[in-house]
Amino acid sequence: MTALQSNRQRPCWQTSRPAWLPAVLLSLSLGSGAADAQGIPELRIDGGTTEQRDNIRAFLPMTRYSCELPEFRERGVIRDAGDRVRQALRALGHYQPQLELIVARTEECWNLELQLDPGPVARIAAVDVQVTGEGAEDPAFVAIATAPGIAVGDRLRHDHYDRLRSRLIRAAADRGYFDAELTTSQLRVDPEANVAQVVLHMDSGPRYRFGPITLEQDILRPEFVERLYPFETGAPYSSGQLIALQRNLSDSGYFESVRVRPRVDDAVDREVPITAEVGTRKRTAYEARLGFSTDTGPRLGLAMDRRYANRRGHRYHAELEASTKRSGIGFNYDIPLRDPLREHLSLFATYRTEDTAGTRSDRAQIGASRVRQHASGWQTTEGIRYEYEEFTVGGVSDTTQMLLPSYRVNRSESDDPLFPRNGYRVELLGQGAHESLASSISFLQARGSAKYIRGLGAGRMILRGDAGLTYSDDVQEMPKSLRFFAGGDTSVRGFGFQKLGPQDDEGRIIGGRHLLVGSVEYDHPFGDGPWGGAVFLDAGNAFDSFDDYDLKLGFGAGVRWRSPVGPIRVDLAHAPDSPDSFRIHFTMGPDL
């Protein structure tokens, strides 16, 4: 019986490519075997499978030879080539091949011709994987020992054995068993019986622990930064926790660059000190935005972010937006809570003015909300705000004052932030006010919106839905911002912005208690470039009661451009009930 790679081995933890990595090359195709350049002999193989032939070519590259081959060297070439062919076949489990190699000379060069019979394949007769020491009960080692990926009766493959051995060594490194040794590492092959045994025994040694974390920065209090650490000093070592530390520091928004490294060589009493090297972000960032849509016309936005307002990690954001129909200013101050990455308190104040045909609204609000990111991926926002609004709708002017508690849940996922091929967005909001609680009106309202994108062939299917439900005695007492309207670029295309909904006696749109709108769209790229086309169907309306729901349709086609600044969409829409034969809708921005 032949034993490969036996005796004791100790992993080399400091190299990204371990010294024990075998030189076995499998399934590396080098083409059909024809010479790629003039002056290089060819290897011609008759027999065997494609995998066997490819592996032989990987072990026997003909580029190592030239066309100048004296006759006295032919035996040496054939002997060396035979050894390499056998090595390539053993890697695939064939230990009894029949080979016939000859050198066939031509006028310009020579070729190496191989007649191949790979012979029977060896099978796995036994798999013995054992871990002793402190890691014997570690789930990572138990998982490998119980499911090694090699089973009795499998074809012998050297790369499968190497992969199993690599899994053991990598698990030891990932779990902090830095003194681990492979006491036995053998692939025992009986070429006559065509059977093989896998024997891998590891002594894990003790598991190391995390030592103190060294992080040099002067923008935040050390006790605040420590709230970003996913582990404490003395916790069992885990490379996954190191990755979590790096991700937490990067995701915090305070640091521009983060590099986390364990100092294994400096371990004391098996505690590994950790160094986190960070580069802080600029304290203040400014942003200017330009946009356009047919709903709001051209718009200009200016924003300022104070990424760390003090050493307690507070931050604030101010923005100004101006357009022909909507303008406003807002200020938001965020205070990190117990888990700075997943929970914060937001204090805000905003002023918005909106002026569309037949309606006007001036709204100011001040409030606070607690935002939490849950492990499930959902985000919840518990808020309360005081809102003052002066509005004119359908020739009727009024003023409202409300104290509004609210609860919002939302979630979004996508495979690309700008041009997702697969993704979704869901948002649900509940809010209300009562006259007995510092409010001029009483109502309850629920809103929901969702968008789903799914790759379909070369294109995408895009589904969108918006719904709203309001309980109120008189909709005309509701401020404009709480009424529902339909129509426009992101509603029912083919109708103007907020041109759908209940009307007054003079035919003016005054908005409704409820909303139900849906859309289905398919877009398809034009070749491999940034351009594409789309077709769509929108349907829905705003209404006061379900008995009066009047479904409106809009459909059409459009052009899509994946521009460097984000998606740009131009749609030509027709709605049978619209006063306009066709409407052009122009929007830009992310799909989700």
N, C-alpha and C positions, 0 to 999 in steps of 0.2 A: 504494500500500500504506500502511496506517495502522500506525504504531508507537506502542504504549502503554508508558508508564513507561520511557523510555529514558534514556541517559546514565549517568554514574557515580553510585553511591550508596554511602554508608558507613553500616554498621549503627549504630544507637544502642543501646549496650550497657546503659545505665543505666535503661531503662524496661521495665516488665513488658509494656506494650503498645507495640511499636515504632512510630515515626512513619511508617514506610512501609506500615503495614497498610492495605489498601484498604477502601473503604467498600462493597464489593460484598456484598449480602445475598442469600443463596440459600435457597430452600425454606423460607421463613418464612411459615407459613400464618396468615392472619388471619381464618379462618372462611369463610363462604359469600359474603361480600360485603354482607350486609345491614347496615344501620346499627345500631350497638350502643346508640346513645343518640338521643333525640329532638333534631332540629335539626341533624343531620349528613347531608349528601348521600350517595348510594350510588354505587358503581362497579359497573357491570354489564358483564360481558365475555362476548362470544359468539365462540367459536372458541379454538384453542390447546389445549394440554395442561394438566392440573392443575398441574404444576410451573411452567409458564409463567405461568399466571394467578396463582398464589400469589406468584411473584417480582414480577410487575407490581404487585400490591397492596402488597408490601413496599417497592417504590420509590415508590409513589404512594398514601400513606396519605390517606384522605379526611377524616381528622380535622383536616387543615390548612385545610379549607374550612368555611364556614358556609352556612346556607341563604340568607343575604342576598347575592345576586350580581347587581349591576347588569348590564344587557345589554351596555354598552360594555366590560365586563371578560370577556365570554365568550370572545373570540378569544385573549386572554392565557392564560386557563385551559386552553383546548384546545391552544395552542402549548406551554405548560409541561408539560401532561400527555403530549403526544406525545413530547417529549424524554425524559421519565422512562420512558415505555413502551419507547422504543427502547433506552435505557440498560439496562433490565431484560432485554430480549431479547438484547442484545449479550453480556451476562454469561453467557448460555446458548448462545452461538455463532450467533445469528441476526442477520445484518447487513443483510438485505434484506426486512424485514417490510412488509406492506401493512396500513395502519391507516385506520380511519374512526372519528373521534370527534365526537360531538355532545353538546350540552347539552339534556337533555329536562326541561322544567319541569313541576312538578305544583302542585297548589293549596297544599300545605304547604311544599314545598322544590323541589329540582331534583336530577337524577341525571346522572351522566356515563356515557354508553353508548359502548362500544368494540366495533367489529367488527374481529376480528383474524385475519390470515393471517400466521403467523410467517415464512413463506418457508423457503428451504433453510438447512441448517445447515453451518457451516464445519468443515473437517476439518484435523487437524494434518498438515502436509506435512514438517516437519523439527523435530528437537529437538537443540539444541546446548548441552550443559552442560560447561563446562570449569573446572578449578581449577588455577591456577598458583601458584608460590611454594613455600614450605617444606611446605605441606600437600598438595601435588599427589599424594603417595603415601600420605597418611593414609587408613586404612581407612574412616573415617566419610565422607570426601568421595568416595572411590572407590565406595562403596556407593551414594551418591546419583547419581553420574554414570552408573553402569552400570544402575541401576534407578530412573530418575527418577519413575516413576509416570505418565508420559505417553508414549504410543507413537504412531508414525506411523499415521495412519488413524483415530485417536480423534476423537470429537466435541470441538470446541473448548469448553472451560469455563474462564472466567476464574478461578474459585476453584481449579481444579487447578493453573493456572499460579502463582497466589499461594501455594498450599501448597508447591509445589516451591521457589519462591524463599525461603519461610520456612524450609524444611528446611535450605537452604544456610547461611542466616544463623544459625540456631539451632545448627547443627553447629559453626560457627566459634566461637560463644560458648562452647559446651560443651567444646570442645577447646583453648581458650586462644589462639585466633588473634584477639587483640583489635584488631589493626590491619588486619583483613581489609576489602576493598572489593569491592563489586559493580561491576566496571568496565563491564559491559554487562548491562542488565536490560531486555529487550524482548520484547513479544508483538506480532509483526508480522502484520498481518491484511490480506489482499487481498479486500475485499468483493465485487469483481466475479467473481473466480475461486473465492470461498468456500474459501480455504485460509489457513492460519496457520503461522507459524514461531515456535518458542520459542528464545530466545537468552539464556543466562545464563552470564556469565563472571565468575569471582571470582579476585582476587589475594589469597591467604590471608595474605601477610606471614609474619613469624616466629611460632613458637609460644612462648608464655610458659611459665614454670616456676613451681613452688611455692616460695615463700619461707618464712621461719621462721613457726612457729605460736606465737601468743601466747595463753596460757590462764592466767588468774589464779584460783588456788585454794590453800588452805592445809591440806587434809586428807590429801593424798597427796604422796609424793616425786615431783619432776618426772620423774626417770628411769623411774618406774613408769608415770606417765601417758603418757609417750612410747611405751610398748608398746601403747597403744591406737590410735596413729596408723597409718593404712593406707598412708602414703607418707612419703618423706623429703624434706628440703629439696633442691631442684634437680631433682626429678622433673617430667616434663612435666605441665602443668596439665590437669585433667579435672574437670568438674562432678560426674561420677560418683564420683570419689574424695572430693570434698567431702561428698557425701551419705553416703558410707561413714564418713567421720570423724564426722559428726553422729550417725549410727546407732550407731557403736561407743561413743561417749561416753554416749549415752542408754541403750544396752543394758548398760553396765558395772554399773549399779545404784548408782553413787556420786553421780550428779547428778540433781536434780529437773527442771531445765530446761537446755536446750542450744540455743545459737544460733550457727551457724558462718557467717561472711561473709568473702569475699575483698575485699581492699582494692586493687582494680585501679589506682585513681588514685595509689596510693602505691608502685607497682612501681618497682624500681631494677634496672637491667640486665635487664629483662624477668623479674624474679622478683617474684611477687605475694605480699605478706605476708598471712597468714591470722589472723583473730581468732576465737577460740572463747569465747563468753560463757556461763558456766555458773552455775547455782545449786545448791549442794550439798544433798543430802537430809539429813533429820534423822538423827543418828547412831544412834539406837535407836528401834525400833518394837515395839509390843506388840499382841497380838491375843488375843481371846477368842472361842472357837467353841462353839456349841451344836449338837447333832445328835441324830438318832434313827434307828434301824433296828430291825427285828424281830430281826435277828441278835444285835446287841449291846445293844439297849435304848437308853435315853437316855445321851448322853455329853457330857462337858465337856472342852474343850481350852483350854490357855493356852500362848502362845508368845512368845518374845522374839527379835528379830533385832538383832544388832549389825552394822550395815551396813559400817562400817569400824572395825576394832579398833585399827589402827595405820596409820602412813603408808606401809607396804608393801602396803596393800590387803587385808590379812587380814580375815576376818569370821567370826562364829560365830552359831549358832542353838541355842536351848534350847526344849524343849517338854514339856508335861505333859498327859497324857490320862487321863481316868477314866471308866469305865462300869461297868455291873453285871457284865459278863463279861470285859472286857479293860481293862487299865490299864497305864500305863507312863510312863517318863521318858527323855528322850534329849538328848544334847548333840553338836553337830557343829561342827567348826572347819575352815574352808576356807582354803587357801593358794593364791593364783593362781600358775600356772606361767608358762612362757615366753610363751604367748598367753593373757592373762588372760580373754578372752572365751570361749575354747573349751577351756581346759584348766586343771584345778585338782586339788590334792591335798586329800582330805577325811579328817580324823581324827575318829573317832566313838566314843561309848560310850553304851550303852542298857541299860535294864532293863525287861522286860515280864512281866506276869503275866496268865494267862488261866485262867478257871474256867468250864467248861461242864458240862452234865450228864454225869457219869461220867469226866471228864478234867480234869486240872489241869496247868499248866506255869508254872514260874518260870525266866526265862531272862535271863542277863546276857551282854553281848558288848562287846568292844573291838576296834577295828581301824582300817584305813586303806584308801583306795581312790583310784585316779587316774581322773578322769572327763574324757573328751575328746569334744567336739562336732566331728564331721567335716563337710567341705564337702558331702558327699553327703546330709546331713540325719540320718544315723544318729549315735547317741551310744553310746559304749562305756565300760564301767566295769570296771577291773581291780582286784580287791580281795583282801584277806586279813584274816581276823578270828579272834579267839579267843573261843570260846563255851562257856559253862557253863550247863547246864540240869538242873533237878530237875523230874521229871514223874511223873504218875500217870495211867495209861490202862488201863481195864478192870480195875481193882483191883490192877494191878501197878505198883509204884513203882521208879524207877531214877534214876541220875544219869549224865550224859555230859559229857565235856570234849573239845573238838574244836578243831583248828587248820584253818580252812576257807579255802583259796584259791577264788576265784570269778571268773567272767567273764560280764558282762551286755551285751547289745546291745538297744537300744530306739529306737523312732522313733514320732512321732505328728504328724499334720497335721489341721487342721480349718478350716472357714470361719467358725467362731464358737467362742469358748472355752467358753461355757456351753450354747448350744443349737445345735450344729452340724447342718446339713442334709446336709453331705458331709464325711467325715473318716474317719480310721482310727488305730488304736494297735496296735503290735506290740512284744512284749518276749520275749526269750529269755535264759535263765540256765543256766549250767553251774557246778556246784560239787561238792566232794568232800573227803574226809578219809581218813587212813590211820593205822593204829595205830602205825606206826613214826615218825610225825611228830607227837608230842605229842597224840595223840587216843586216846580209849578205844574207838572203833569205826572201821571202814573202810566207805566207801560212795562211789558216784558217782551224781550226780543231774542230770537235765536238766528244766527247766520252760519252758513256753511259754504265752503268752496273746495273744489278738488280738481286736480289736473293729473292726467295719466298719459305717459308717453311710452310707446312700445315699438321696438324695431319690427318692421314687417317687410321682408325682402330687402331690397336696397334702400327702401324708404322707411317712414315712421307713421304710425297711427297715433293721433293725438285726440284724447277725449277730455272734455272740460265740462264742469257743472257748477252752478251757483244757485243757492236757495236761501230764502229768508222767511221768517214767520214772526208776526208781531201781534201781541194782544194789547189792544188799546180801545178806549171808548170812542174816540173821534180822531181819525187820522189827520184831520186838518189842524189839530192842536200840536201834532208832532213837528219838531223842527225838520228842516230840509235834510240835514245830515243823517236823520234816522228813517227817512222814507226810502222806499225802493223805487228805482227807475231801471229801465232796460234800454238797449240800443247803444251802438257804438263799437269801437275797435275791439274791445274785449268782452262784448256782450252779444247782441244779435246784429251781425254785420248786414249792411243794406239799409239800416236806419241810422239817423243822426244820433249824436251823443245825448242820452237821456230823453229820447223822443218817443219812448214807449212807456205806457203806464196809464192809470186812471186819469180821466179828464174832468174838468169842471164844465159848467153849462156852456161856456164859450169855446170849448174845445181845447183849452190849455192843459198841458200835462202837469198834474199836481202830485204825482207819486202815489204809491200804494202801501198797504200793510205788508204784503207778501211778495215774494219773488221766486220764480222758477225758470231757469235758463240752462240750456245744454248745447253742446257743440261736438261735432265729429269732423275730423280733418285728416287728410293724408297728404304728406309731402314726400317728394322723391327728388334725389339729386340728379343734376345733368352731368353724367360722367363722374370723373374724379375731382372736378373743380368745386369752387365754393358756391356755385349757383344751383338752384333747384326750383321746382314748381310745386303747387299745392292746389287741392280742391277741398271744399268745405261745405258743411250744412250747419247752420245755427237755428235754434228754435227757442222760444220762450216769451215771457212778458212779466211785467209787474201788475199786481191786481189787489183788490180789496177783499174779495171773498172767492172761494173756489168755484162757486156757482157762476161767477162772472169771468172766469179765466178765459182769455182770448189768445190762443196760441198764434204767434207770428213766426214766419219763416224767413230766412235769408240764406242765400247760397251763392257760390261763385268760385273763382279761381284766383291764384296769386303767384307771385314770384318771391323766392327766398334767396337772401345773400348772406353767407357767413362771413361777415366783414371782420377786419382785425379788431374792431371795437365791440363786436357782438352781433347777434342776428338782426337783420333788417328785413321787414316784411311789407310787401305792397300787395293789397288785395283789391280785386274788382268784384263787388257784390251786388246782387239784385234781390230785392224783396218785393213780392207781388203786392203787398199792402202799403208799401212806402210811396210817398208822393214823388220820390226821385226814381227815375228809371234805373239808374246805376249809381253806386257810390264808391269812391276810392278810399280805402283805409290804409293808413301808413303807420306802422309801429316799429319800435326798436327796443332791444333789451333781451335778457335771458329768457329762455323758454319756460323755466320753472321759477 
